[in-house]
Amino acid sequence: MEPRYHHQITAVKHLVQNDSFALIMEQGTGKSRPVIDDWLYRVDKGLAQDLVILAPKGCYLNWIIGNEDTPSELDRWMTPEERGNIQAAPWISSANKSQLLALENLSYAKGPRCLVMNIEALNTKSKAREYLLRFMGGRKVIGVIDESTTIAHESAARTKFLLREVSHRFVARRILSGLVAPESPMDLYTQYHYLDWRIIGQRSFIAFRNRYAEVELIDYRPAHLRAEPLPTWKMAPKILGYRNLDELNQLIMAKSYRVTKDECLDLPPKVYEFWDVELTEEQGRIYRQMRDIATAQLKEGLYSTASMKLDQLGKMQHILCGHVRNEDGTLTDIEENRTQAVVDILHQHAGKAIIWCPWPHALQKIENRLRKEFGDGSTVGFWGEHSLDDRLEARDRIQNDDATRFIISNQSVGKFGNTWTSCNLVIYFANSFDNEDRQQSEDRAHRIGQTRSVTYIDLRAKGTIDEKLIQVLRRKISLASTLVGDEFRKWLV
């Protein structure tokens, strides 16, 4: 097991000394290990028994499910003896019989237990809520919210449920995030209220907003309906600005530990992570048809057919990214969740990032969405449909313009001759089948001049060719060597 870094040791000390605490640590700085170390310490001292991890559905399984190349967080940061004493299982909304049995066994286990649950499962009154409350009953449980901005909106159903019915049942509470206030200081209230309302000292969001924001109440009714004055409680608040932020910062930092990659020069140079993306219903149907019979019906009378083995694999990958070429040669869009996953990841990242995808159609979609989400000047494109002058400008802006945060490129165009060391996050929306594309594209950010750890996140639809392709490329194995004879069929299934 790797030695602990100085900032991780410091984080553990804070957690051990505080029942309510926030680790505001950028992606790749290793915030999961201090959480596990603190849990094991508290179990040993009789201060806790169980651990609950609530995280976005794109990454919650990383805590508990891994493989030889990418072990889970529990496997990575525990000794075999410690792991052998732990009972652990994930909540899976569409669980099969064996998964349901594992959850049932977990609920009755006596030893230290770990439950990992996607926080979206708590959006409505559901079996997930029932199971979580039953799991916690009569036990000393630590509650961790990973990527805690998922509860930043006070009106969200899952936020209300966690604050009203869950948080007070935990013997210790932790929030983990790279940025706790990606949109505004108002994002802080629910996250720190989950920890302990006394940290900020306000028991209601309205009181908190009035203390730290300049608010104007607006009557949005049409003019002809304003004859009668509108009660204040019916008027819509509009935030004009913020105040007392130094005070707010002092309050939250008393129960927070902030770590950035710039400060962690003891980190390893590369950190690899997955972000799981679910297929939409229509996308799953089209993917399975292409996988099983090399032909998929897109719409009534509209089909996509693959005539060769590699063409079949290629179209399966296109479908995962939200488009496919039909029989008349035109592209058909398919509803997908990957673009939203990119947005969710970037909201947690304070610095610059590279997004890789082999196909211009998907690249354009990503570029349009990021400009809409983060502003026109936030994003530049770097692929064949841009002129050489535009690409040179994009290359300069991502390195030297603080306002330009994201560069989007395909591997065939961007993998050679570019230095993008201003970026310390790399997202693979999709990989090409070329091993050189992967290795060379990784090195755009990780090269001479890079002084920070670089995090690489692969978007992955579990149970699809994504998993096998990423595994092959990360091991630097040529795809051609894996597709011989019956090996091709293994890729399909």
Phi, psi and omega in degrees: 000139183295148177292154177285142177274161185303316183291332176288321176298318178297319180298318179298318180300319178296317182294318181299326184272352186225127176286336178234119186202151180244131171257104180263079188239129183298156178305134178092357179269358171082053182277347180286325183297315176301324179297315181292319178299317179297318179300311181299322178297313183292325175297315181298326182270359180078015182270344180206161176240311191239166179229131173244126176249122174248122186212163178301152184297339180287343185221359187294329181290342178300335180292333193230338183240127178211194177214188183299321181283320182230086181293155176294165180297321179296315181292326185287325190247017173236150171288159177305324180293316179296316181295326180293339180269357185258133171263128184216147177200151176264148168281128177231119188301319180255052187292145173274184186298316182293323178290322176295321178296319179298320178293319179295317178297322180297321184294337181254357181295147183264328183286182176304133184236150175230122175249127177246127185223138173287130188293337178296336180295345181265008183296329183228166172297119191204176176296331179297315177298315180299316182293318180301313180294322178293320179300322185279343189305120174071014183240159175269104189240137171266131181250119182243130172250109178273135189058066191288352174295351175292350174241026185284342183260119188293337182271353182292141184299318182293325178296313179300318180298314182294320182286322186273325190242348189240310193304319183290347180277344180280141175280339175209145183231139178225143167240141181236132179194152171282323178221120181273346180225068184291335183251316179196163177301340179295340178295342186286331192303303186292326181295316181278337172294323175301318179294304180183119184300337182289344178299313179268334176086017179233130182266354178226149180294324181297317177297318178297315180297318181292333180282323190243006179224149170272115189241135173242132178271126188246135172265105185270006180293150173303152186305322184287353179255006186263016180298318177268132179298144181267132176303145183305321185290347178265350182279150183270129179282139175237122181277122181265336182178188184230157181213166178055031184288331176297318177298315180298318180297318179296322181295312184286326182288344174293339179235033182217153173232118184258129177226130173245161179295329179300330183272349188252067181284357177270002182283154172294156188289334182230138177232126182252135180220159172251154169227110185280136182235128179278144174284144170290165183300313181293320179298317179297320179296313181295319179299314182295322178296317179295321180293317189276321185230008178062018177216135180229137175273119181274312177215181178300116179080005182239123186231159170234130185231139176253128184264342182230161183300310182292329175296323177297313178299317180299315180291327174299320179289322176302316181300320178299333181266359172100021175198161175202149179272126182272185189292337178270006174093354180269160181268140175243128179281146177233134179301133183216167182249000186291319182299320177295325178299319177300314179300316180298318179295314184291334176293341180263003187242127184272342186257212182259160185212153172250135175242122182253139172201138184288342195245127183304324182299315178290322179301316180296321179297316179296315181300316180298318182292318182292323177294324177292322185280320188244358180108150184302323184278359185281337195227138174233150179254150183214077174212180193301333181283352173267143178293163179301318179298320179294322180290321177296321178295318180297317180299321179289319184293319183293332179276326194238346183258114182297334182285339180268111188256335188227138173237133183245129186211158167262151188298325184294330182266320189266354191283341183246142167073010181245138177245110181238052183286355173290343183263133175239016172225132179233124181248128174261097174300322173199153177260152168276173179275003185264118179301322179298322177304316182293309185295317181291322181292326176300326186279358176295325180264329184257091183200179180305130184107345178273122182251000184239161172294142179248129179259131179246120181244122175262123170287137189215128170262111185295144181081013179237182180294345176309312186298314183289322181295314180298318180299315180297314184290323179293331178274002178061036178262138177293133179299322183303326183287346181263349184252063179241125176060234184291346180299330179299318182297327179295329177292325182289324185258000000 
